[in-house]
Amino acid sequence: MLRPTLRPTVAGWQLPYLRVALILRRLEAEPRLQARGRRELANVLRIDASVRRAGWFN
């Protein structure tokens, strides 16, 4: 009998956290922060703060 394959799924509420985690992982892999990297990190932090202020993902 074949065992069913478990495929990890991402819930909608996890998407902002996943996006932040992937961007931070990429920025850690690139030791030097260029202007684009700093801007992207600032955008992630701004979005994260606004999402928390809205109380959506608490």
C-alpha angles and dihedrals in degrees: 000000000000119000115230115252113243111220117194111235129196119226119220093248090057095058098087091048091047091050092051092047093050093048093047091048091052092047091051090051089055104060095195117067111217123197090266092051093050091048091049092049090049090052092050092050091046092051091046091052093048092048091051091047089053088053094227103130103031 
